[in-house]
Amino acid sequence: MTATARSPTPTAGSPHAPAAAWPTSPASGATSPSPSPPSPPWAGWAATTASSPTAQTLLALVTAFTDPLRADDELALAHQYLAGLDQRATTLYAHVAALLRDAGTDHDDVTDRATVLRTEITVAGLPWLTPLLETALAFHHAVRDAHDDLTATLDRLREATANGDYAYYIDIATAMGNLPQPTESTTLWLDDPHTVRQRWRALVIARQDHPRRTQ
């Protein structure tokens, strides 16, 4: 799936904000190192027009970054679509979306839920979901300014992307944590790296300023 050429400034309520900053690929008309890093499997969700469990779940996933309140509704609808279906990967996406929605809170203990999800992803044989899970957890730790936890998460993320696949998640996680860009990064972005990093960091600041209210 190819990264899109869109790159709007992330704003509250804009589900396109996180997906806008994915790295380029040759198909998008820009240059990229060979081999180019693969796009995240959910980056092209907006191209799906028909209602489906997968499309709805990916909408919830993207929305969870920017608008936790709306994500509640999107996730509820996704679970309605998934009820009675055997779509393991999509169900795990929904669980990761719930982590993103709750990032920065103590709601249901986000880190414990991430630990359970990590095991479920491994058992299900879906290793390409691990970098996304660790990036969601990095978002949580960045919002909470939990530097030691963020460092540990980045270590796991580097291990999960050691073969080069999805390595740009490290760029995203470090940007959210306001950490230096990895010197080994080969990721090319549609916009300049500084602008992209600012947009990812803005998601963290927005969540810090307007945390999800839990009951």
N, C-alpha and C positions, 0 to 999 in steps of 0.2 A: 504494500500500500504506500503510495507516494505522499510525501509531506506537501501540504498546500502552500500556495504562494501568498496567503493572507498573513498580515501581521498587524492587526489593530491594537490600539492601546487597551490593556485589560481594564474593564470597568465592572462594578458590581452589577450582577444580573446578566452579564454577557457570557454565554457559555462558550463562545469562540475564543475567549482570552487565552487560556492555557495552551490550546492546540495551535495557536497562531505562530508560536515561536519554534516549531520543530525544524530540524536542520534540513538543508536542501538536499536534493538528489538529482542525478543527471536528467531524470524525466521532467523536472521542473524548469529546466533551461539554465540552471546554474552549474558551476563547476563543483566537483566534490572529489575528495581523495578516493583512491581505489584500493580496497572495496569501500563503497560508500556505506555509512551507517544506516541500518534499516529504520524506516519510520515506525513509530509506535503503532500497534495494530488498531488503536482506536482513533488515530489522528484524522481519519477521513470520514468520521461518523456523519458529518453534515451532508455528505453526498447521498446518504440513504434517505429516500423520500417516503418509503412505505413504512407504516407502523409495524414493528416487530420487537420481540424481546431483546434482541441484540442492539438495535438502534435506540430503543428506549433506555437500556442500561448504559450505553455509552453516553447518551445525553445526560443521564444522571451523574455519570462519572465526571464529565467536564463541568457541569453545573456545580458540583460539590466543591470545586476550587473557589468559585466566586460568589456563590449565593447559597449558603447552607440551608436557609429556610425554604427556598424553592426546591433544593435537592431533596428535602423530605417528601415532597409531592412526587417528584420525578422517580425517586426510589420506590415509593409505594406503588406507582403505576408499573414500574419494571417488575416488581415482585408479583403483581397480578398477572402480567404476561407470562412470567416464568413458572407460575403455579402448575404443577403436574407435568412439566417438561423436563427432559433429561439433557440439560445444556450446562454442563459443569463449568466450562470456561466462563460463560456469560454470568453464571451465578457467582463465581469468584470475583468477576469484575464488579458486581453489585456490592459485594462485601468490601472491596477496596474503596469503592465510591463512598460507602458509609464511613470508612476511616477518614477519608478526605473531608467529608461533611463535619465530622466531629473533631477535626484537627485543632489542637490548642486547648481542648477541654479534658476533663477527667471522666467524661461520660463513658460508662461501661469499661473504663481502663483501655484506652486505645492501644497501648503497647502490648498488653496481654492478648487482645484480639488479633494484633498483627502477628504475634508468635504462633497462634493457632492457625492463622491463614497461611503462614510460611510453611507449616507442616502439611496443610491440606494441598497446597500448590505442588509440593514435592511428591506427595502420594499420588496426586492426579496425573503426574507426568507432564506438567505445564510450566517448564522452567522459564519460558519467556514472560510469564507474569511476575516473576520475582523482582526484576528491576523496577517495575511499576509499583509493586508493594513497598519496596524500600524507599522509593521516591515519595510515596504518600506518607510514610513514616518520617522521612526527612522534613517534609512540610510541617508535620505535627511538632517535631522538635524545634524547628526554626521559629514557629509561632511562639513557642514557650521559652525561647532563648535557652534551651537545654543543650549547651555546647558539647558536653561529654557524650550525651546520648546521640547527638547529631554526628559526632566523629565516629562512634561505633557503627552507626547506620551507614555512613559513607564507606567504611571499611567493607561492610557486607555488600554494598552496591558495587564497589570495585571488584570484589570477588565474583559477583554474579555477572559482570560484564567483561571479565578478563579476556574472553575470546574476541572482543571487539564489537559484538552485537549489542545494540542499545546502549553503547558507551556514553552517548550524549545525555543520558539520564544523570550522569555524574556532573555534567555542566549545569544541568537544571537544579540539582540538589545543592550544589555549592553556591549557585546564584541565590537560591531561596535562603540559604544560611548566611548570606553576605560574606562568603569566604572567597579567597582568590580563585580565579579561573585555573583549572588544572593545566599545568605546563605541558602535559602530554596530549592535550586535547587536539583532535584533528577535525572537530566538528565545524562545519561551515553553515552560517545562518543566512536567511534571506535579508535580514537587517544587520547592522553592525553589532558585534557581540556586546558592547556596552549597553546599547538600547535593549537588546534581548534580556540581558541580565537584570536590568532595571525593572522590566515588566514582570519577570518572575518574582523578584524581591517585593514588588508592589503588592502581589497577592498575599504575601506574608504580613506586610504592614497593614493591609486592609483587614485581615483576619484579627490581628492584634487590636486594632482600633474598634472592630465590631465583632467580638467573639460570638460564637453560636451560644444562644441561651438554652440551657438544659433545665429540665424540671427536677 
